[in-house]
Amino acid sequence: MNFALILFLITLATGILWLIDVLYARKLRAPGSKNPIWVEWGASLFPVILAVFALRSFVVEPFKIPSGSMIPTLQVGDYILVNKFTYGLRLPIVGTEVVSGNAVARGDVVVFRYPPEPNVDYIKRVIGLPGDTVSYQNKQLSINGVPVPRTSEADYLHPDRMYYSKQYRETLNNVTYNTLNDADAPAFVPDVARFPYRDQCRYDSAGFVCKVPAGNYFVMGDNRDNSKDSRVWGFVPDANIVGKAFFIWFHWGELGRIGSFH
């Protein structure tokens, strides 16, 4: 379901009712008479709906984390906020940039429209920029031939499934975050799809090497062995970027998770 499209259509419909009321119908009503239902439930709601539409489209938009692909940075059930203007203002629905902003950077956590199914939103971390060569061999990430620094941390316990993952502290573009690896998971990438610019990637038993094409990004989940990401379904076009995730505003039963992240 494309909620942005639905909200746009509701805004358009109530806006038309509001204009009809202001420019024509209001003049025909007797002074002090009760507003008709279409004014009460249509035209009167237009300013509120317009404000919500503008806020979600150009300022900040809430999302809920549905899967564990970004553990330990984000947990299933986290409610997050996404900055819609940091990368520039984009037209709702179509995503066309109208005002330039900051460039997408390595290490950013971004929400984007899933390339194989654009009406679905995904969240991952940006690993590679246009022109970068991204390598993930034997679970060691490298960018343009330089290994990304990482240090071992205490094993991570998944409380819902009661098993441990290897945990590492990784630094990319001066952004430090934790990642997970499962010791029993293979290094090779299974079930790779056929995607645009697939010929820019080479897969083998140790992992992959990909050259990021112009106008695209390479993204991965922090839960490396439990994330379907650019390794599997390909690159993220710039036009698909929704915004930069930056704040957890709620989590049922774990209010201590509220706060910023990177």
C-alpha positions as CSV (number, residue, x, y, z in Angstrom):
1,M,0.0,0.0,0.0
2,N,1.4,3.4,-1.0
3,F,0.4,5.5,1.9
4,A,2.0,8.7,0.5
5,L,-0.2,8.3,-2.6
6,I,-3.3,7.7,-0.5
7,L,-2.6,10.8,1.7
8,F,-2.0,12.9,-1.5
9,L,-5.4,11.9,-2.9
10,I,-7.2,12.6,0.3
11,T,-5.4,16.0,0.5
12,L,-6.5,16.7,-3.1
13,A,-10.1,15.7,-2.5
14,T,-10.5,17.7,0.7
15,G,-8.8,20.6,-0.9
16,I,-11.3,20.6,-3.8
17,L,-14.1,20.6,-1.3
18,W,-12.5,23.4,0.7
19,L,-12.2,25.5,-2.5
20,I,-15.8,24.9,-3.5
21,D,-17.0,25.9,0.0
22,V,-14.8,29.1,0.1
23,L,-15.5,30.3,-3.4
24,Y,-19.1,29.3,-3.9
25,A,-21.1,27.2,-1.4
26,R,-20.4,29.4,1.6
27,K,-22.0,32.4,-0.1
28,L,-25.2,30.5,-0.7
29,R,-25.8,29.4,2.9
30,A,-28.0,31.5,5.2
31,P,-26.2,33.3,8.0
32,G,-26.0,31.1,11.1
33,S,-27.1,27.9,9.3
34,K,-25.5,24.6,10.0
35,N,-22.7,23.5,7.7
36,P,-23.6,20.5,5.5
37,I,-21.9,17.2,6.2
38,W,-19.5,17.5,3.2
39,V,-18.2,20.7,4.7
40,E,-17.9,19.3,8.3
41,W,-16.1,16.1,7.2
42,G,-14.4,17.3,4.0
43,A,-13.6,20.9,3.6
44,S,-13.1,21.5,7.3
45,L,-10.4,18.8,7.6
46,F,-8.4,20.1,4.6
47,P,-6.0,22.4,6.6
48,V,-5.2,19.6,9.0
49,I,-4.7,17.0,6.3
50,L,-2.6,19.5,4.3
51,A,-0.4,20.1,7.3
52,V,0.1,16.4,7.9
53,F,0.9,15.8,4.2
54,A,3.4,18.7,4.1
55,L,5.1,17.5,7.3
56,R,5.4,13.9,6.1
57,S,6.5,14.8,2.6
58,F,9.1,17.5,3.3
59,V,10.1,17.5,7.0
60,V,10.0,14.2,8.9
61,E,8.1,10.9,8.5
62,P,7.6,8.1,11.1
63,F,8.3,4.4,10.3
64,K,8.2,1.2,12.2
65,I,11.0,-1.4,12.0
66,P,9.4,-4.7,10.8
67,S,12.4,-7.0,10.7
68,G,15.7,-7.8,12.4
69,S,18.0,-6.9,9.4
70,M,19.4,-3.8,11.2
71,I,20.0,-5.5,14.6
72,P,21.7,-4.4,16.9
73,T,21.3,-0.8,15.7
74,L,17.6,-1.1,15.3
75,Q,15.3,-3.6,16.9
76,V,12.0,-5.1,15.6
77,G,9.2,-2.8,16.8
78,D,11.3,0.4,17.0
79,Y,9.4,3.5,15.9
80,I,11.8,5.8,14.1
81,L,11.8,9.2,12.5
82,V,13.2,9.9,9.1
83,N,14.6,13.3,8.0
84,K,13.0,14.1,4.7
85,F,15.0,17.3,3.8
86,T,18.6,16.5,4.7
87,Y,19.2,15.1,1.2
88,G,17.2,17.9,-0.5
89,L,13.5,18.3,-1.1
90,R,11.8,15.8,-3.3
91,L,8.4,15.8,-4.9
92,P,6.0,13.4,-3.1
93,I,5.1,10.1,-4.9
94,V,7.6,10.5,-7.8
95,G,10.7,11.3,-5.7
96,T,12.1,13.9,-8.1
97,E,14.6,16.3,-6.4
98,V,13.6,19.9,-6.6
99,V,16.0,21.4,-4.0
100,S,19.5,20.0,-3.5
101,G,20.7,19.1,0.0
102,N,23.5,17.1,1.6
103,A,25.0,14.2,-0.3
104,V,24.2,10.7,0.8
105,A,27.3,9.5,2.8
106,R,28.8,6.1,3.6
107,G,27.5,5.0,7.0
108,D,24.1,6.8,6.7
109,V,21.1,4.7,7.7
110,V,18.5,5.4,5.0
111,V,14.9,4.6,4.2
112,F,14.3,4.0,0.5
113,R,11.8,2.5,-1.8
114,Y,12.7,-1.2,-2.4
115,P,13.8,-1.3,-6.1
116,P,12.0,-4.6,-7.0
117,E,8.8,-3.3,-5.4
118,P,8.8,0.5,-5.1
119,N,5.6,0.7,-3.0
120,V,7.5,-1.0,-0.1
121,D,9.9,0.9,2.1
122,Y,13.2,-0.6,3.3
123,I,15.8,0.6,5.7
124,K,19.6,-0.3,5.5
125,R,23.0,1.3,5.9
126,V,24.7,3.0,3.0
127,I,28.0,1.1,2.3
128,G,29.0,2.2,-1.2
129,L,28.6,5.4,-3.2
130,P,28.5,5.8,-7.0
131,G,31.9,4.7,-8.3
132,D,32.9,2.7,-5.2
133,T,34.1,-0.8,-5.4
134,V,32.5,-2.7,-2.5
135,S,34.0,-6.0,-1.4
136,Y,32.8,-8.5,1.2
137,Q,35.2,-11.4,1.3
138,N,35.0,-13.9,4.1
139,K,32.8,-11.4,6.0
140,Q,35.4,-8.6,5.9
141,L,34.1,-5.4,4.3
142,S,36.4,-3.4,2.1
143,I,35.8,-0.1,0.2
144,N,38.0,0.6,-2.8
145,G,40.4,-2.0,-1.7
146,V,40.7,-0.7,1.9
147,P,39.4,-2.9,4.7
148,V,36.8,-1.2,6.9
149,P,38.2,-1.1,10.4
150,R,36.5,-3.2,13.0
151,T,37.1,-4.6,16.4
152,S,35.5,-7.6,18.2
153,E,32.9,-6.9,20.9
154,A,31.1,-9.2,23.3
155,D,28.9,-11.8,21.6
156,Y,25.3,-10.5,21.1
157,L,22.5,-12.5,22.7
158,H,19.2,-12.5,20.7
159,P,16.7,-12.6,23.6
160,D,13.8,-13.8,21.4
161,R,15.6,-16.8,20.0
162,M,18.3,-17.4,22.7
163,Y,21.3,-17.7,20.5
164,Y,24.5,-15.7,20.2
165,S,26.0,-13.8,17.2
166,K,29.5,-12.5,16.8
167,Q,29.5,-8.8,17.3
168,Y,31.9,-6.2,15.8
169,R,32.4,-2.5,16.1
170,E,32.8,-1.1,12.6
171,T,33.8,2.4,11.5
172,L,32.9,3.8,8.1
173,N,33.3,7.4,7.1
174,N,33.8,8.4,10.8
175,V,30.5,6.7,11.7
176,T,30.9,3.9,14.3
177,Y,28.2,1.2,14.7
178,N,27.9,-2.4,15.6
179,T,27.4,-5.3,13.2
180,L,26.6,-9.0,13.7
181,N,27.8,-12.2,12.1
182,D,26.7,-15.8,12.6
183,A,29.6,-18.1,12.9
184,D,27.8,-21.0,11.2
185,A,26.5,-18.8,8.2
186,P,28.4,-19.3,4.9
187,A,30.5,-16.5,3.4
188,F,28.9,-16.8,0.0
189,V,25.7,-15.0,-1.0
190,P,22.8,-17.3,-1.6
191,D,19.7,-16.7,-3.9
192,V,21.2,-13.7,-5.8
193,A,18.5,-12.1,-8.0
194,R,18.9,-10.8,-11.6
195,F,19.0,-7.0,-11.1
196,P,20.0,-3.9,-13.1
197,Y,23.8,-3.6,-13.4
198,R,24.2,-7.3,-12.2
199,D,27.3,-7.4,-14.5
200,Q,29.0,-5.0,-12.2
201,C,29.2,-7.7,-9.5
202,R,31.3,-10.8,-9.1
203,Y,30.2,-13.6,-6.7
204,D,32.3,-16.5,-5.4
205,S,32.5,-18.8,-2.5
206,A,34.1,-16.1,-0.3
207,G,31.5,-13.4,-1.0
208,F,31.3,-10.7,-3.6
209,V,32.9,-7.7,-5.2
210,C,30.6,-5.0,-6.8
211,K,31.3,-1.7,-8.6
212,V,28.6,0.8,-7.7
213,P,27.1,2.4,-10.9
214,A,26.5,6.1,-11.3
215,G,23.3,7.4,-9.6
216,N,23.1,4.3,-7.3
217,Y,24.1,3.2,-3.8
218,F,25.1,-0.1,-2.2
219,V,23.3,-0.8,1.1
220,M,23.6,-3.6,3.7
221,G,21.9,-4.4,7.0
222,D,23.9,-4.4,10.2
223,N,22.8,-7.9,10.9
224,R,25.0,-9.1,8.1
225,D,24.0,-12.8,7.9
226,N,20.3,-12.1,8.3
227,S,19.7,-9.2,5.8
228,K,18.6,-9.4,2.2
229,D,20.1,-6.2,0.8
230,S,22.2,-5.0,-2.2
231,R,24.1,-8.3,-2.1
232,V,20.9,-10.1,-3.2
233,W,18.6,-7.7,-5.0
234,G,21.0,-5.0,-6.3
235,F,21.7,-1.3,-6.1
236,V,19.4,1.5,-4.8
237,P,18.8,4.3,-7.3
238,D,19.1,7.9,-6.0
239,A,15.5,8.6,-6.9
240,N,14.4,5.8,-4.5
241,I,15.9,7.5,-1.4
242,V,13.2,8.6,1.1
243,G,15.4,10.1,3.8
244,K,17.9,9.6,6.6
245,A,16.8,7.7,9.7
246,F,18.0,9.4,12.9
247,F,15.8,8.9,16.0
248,I,13.9,6.2,17.8
249,W,10.8,7.9,19.3
250,F,9.1,4.9,20.8
251,H,9.3,1.1,21.5
252,W,6.7,-0.7,23.5
253,G,8.1,-2.0,26.8
254,E,11.6,-0.6,26.1
255,L,11.4,3.1,26.5
256,G,15.1,3.2,27.2
257,R,15.6,2.7,23.5
258,I,14.3,6.2,22.8
259,G,17.0,8.4,21.4
260,S,19.2,9.2,18.4
261,F,21.3,6.5,16.6
262,H,23.7,6.3,13.7
